[in-house]
Amino acid sequence: MLHRHCCPNKPANAGIAQRGYLQNCNWKLRKLLTRKIKKQAYQYDIKVNAGFGVRNNQVEHKAAEKIQGVANKIAKEAANKAAVEEFSMLVSMLDSMLVLLLFLLFRCSF
């Protein structure tokens, strides 16, 4: 149910749609829920996208996967670059500590 005093612009089933539950349903349930949500939206003058509740076809799905793959690749490269920089910083710190330690050892031995 829609409670006008607390959520005037939200249909009752908005949570279902926002969580992606609708996309994972079988076609009968998806059709039923889509019809109910659109009916609620129409009843309260809420605009619904034309593609609401429609699953992507194979071409759209592959394109979305490709875009997500590129984004993941960029994020992975950035994480690898940060890890390399951190490692090189640690190596340089250890190198300077080793030089200092060797200097102190040779100084004390003479």
C-alpha positions as CSV (number, residue, x, y, z in Angstrom):
1,M,0.0,0.0,0.0
2,L,1.0,3.6,-0.6
3,H,1.0,5.9,2.4
4,R,0.6,9.4,1.1
5,H,1.7,11.0,4.4
6,C,5.1,9.4,4.4
7,C,6.0,8.5,0.8
8,P,3.8,10.4,-1.6
9,N,6.0,9.8,-4.7
10,K,6.8,6.1,-4.3
11,P,4.7,3.1,-5.4
12,A,4.4,0.3,-3.0
13,N,6.5,-2.1,-5.0
14,A,9.4,0.3,-5.6
15,G,11.6,-1.7,-3.3
16,I,11.1,-4.8,-5.5
17,A,12.1,-2.9,-8.6
18,Q,15.1,-1.2,-7.0
19,R,16.7,-4.3,-5.8
20,G,16.7,-5.9,-9.2
21,Y,14.3,-8.6,-8.1
22,L,12.1,-8.0,-11.1
23,Q,14.9,-8.8,-13.5
24,N,15.6,-12.2,-11.9
25,C,12.0,-13.4,-11.9
26,N,10.6,-15.8,-14.5
27,W,8.6,-14.2,-17.3
28,K,5.2,-14.9,-15.8
29,L,6.0,-13.4,-12.4
30,R,7.9,-10.5,-14.0
31,K,4.9,-9.7,-16.3
32,L,2.5,-9.8,-13.3
33,L,4.7,-7.6,-11.1
34,T,5.4,-5.2,-13.9
35,R,1.7,-4.8,-14.5
36,K,1.0,-4.2,-10.8
37,I,3.8,-1.7,-10.5
38,K,2.7,0.2,-13.6
39,K,-0.9,0.2,-12.4
40,Q,0.2,1.7,-9.0
41,A,2.3,4.3,-10.8
42,Y,-0.5,5.3,-13.1
43,Q,-2.9,5.5,-10.1
44,Y,-0.6,8.0,-8.4
45,D,0.6,9.9,-11.5
46,I,4.1,8.6,-11.3
47,K,6.1,8.3,-14.6
48,V,7.5,4.9,-15.5
49,N,10.2,4.3,-18.0
50,A,9.1,2.5,-21.2
51,G,11.7,-0.2,-20.7
52,F,10.7,-0.9,-17.1
53,G,10.6,-4.6,-16.3
54,V,11.9,-5.6,-19.7
55,R,15.0,-7.8,-19.7
56,N,17.9,-6.9,-22.0
57,N,18.3,-8.9,-25.2
58,Q,21.6,-10.7,-25.9
59,V,23.2,-7.8,-27.7
60,E,22.4,-5.4,-24.9
61,H,23.5,-7.9,-22.3
62,K,26.9,-8.4,-24.1
63,A,27.4,-4.7,-24.5
64,A,26.7,-4.1,-20.8
65,E,29.2,-6.9,-19.9
66,K,31.8,-5.4,-22.2
67,I,31.4,-2.0,-20.5
68,Q,31.6,-3.5,-17.1
69,G,34.6,-5.5,-18.1
70,V,36.4,-2.3,-19.3
71,A,35.6,-0.6,-16.0
72,N,36.8,-3.6,-14.0
73,K,40.1,-3.7,-16.1
74,I,40.7,0.0,-15.4
75,A,40.1,-0.5,-11.7
76,K,42.4,-3.5,-11.6
77,E,45.1,-1.6,-13.4
78,A,44.8,1.3,-10.9
79,A,45.0,-1.1,-8.0
80,N,48.0,-2.9,-9.4
81,K,49.7,0.5,-10.0
82,A,49.1,1.5,-6.4
83,A,50.4,-1.8,-5.2
84,V,53.6,-1.4,-7.3
85,E,54.1,2.1,-6.0
86,E,53.7,1.0,-2.4
87,F,56.0,-1.9,-2.9
88,S,58.7,0.2,-4.5
89,M,58.4,2.7,-1.6
90,L,58.9,-0.1,0.9
91,V,61.9,-1.4,-1.0
92,S,63.5,2.0,-1.1
93,M,62.9,2.4,2.7
94,L,64.4,-1.0,3.3
95,D,67.3,-0.1,1.1
96,S,68.0,3.1,3.0
97,M,67.7,1.3,6.3
98,L,70.2,-1.4,5.1
99,V,72.7,1.3,4.0
100,L,72.4,2.9,7.4
101,L,72.8,-0.4,9.2
102,L,75.9,-1.2,7.1
103,F,77.3,2.2,7.8
104,L,76.9,1.8,11.5
105,L,78.4,-1.7,11.5
106,F,81.5,-0.6,9.6
107,R,81.8,2.5,11.7
108,C,81.7,0.5,14.9
109,S,84.1,-2.2,13.7
110,F,87.0,0.3,13.1
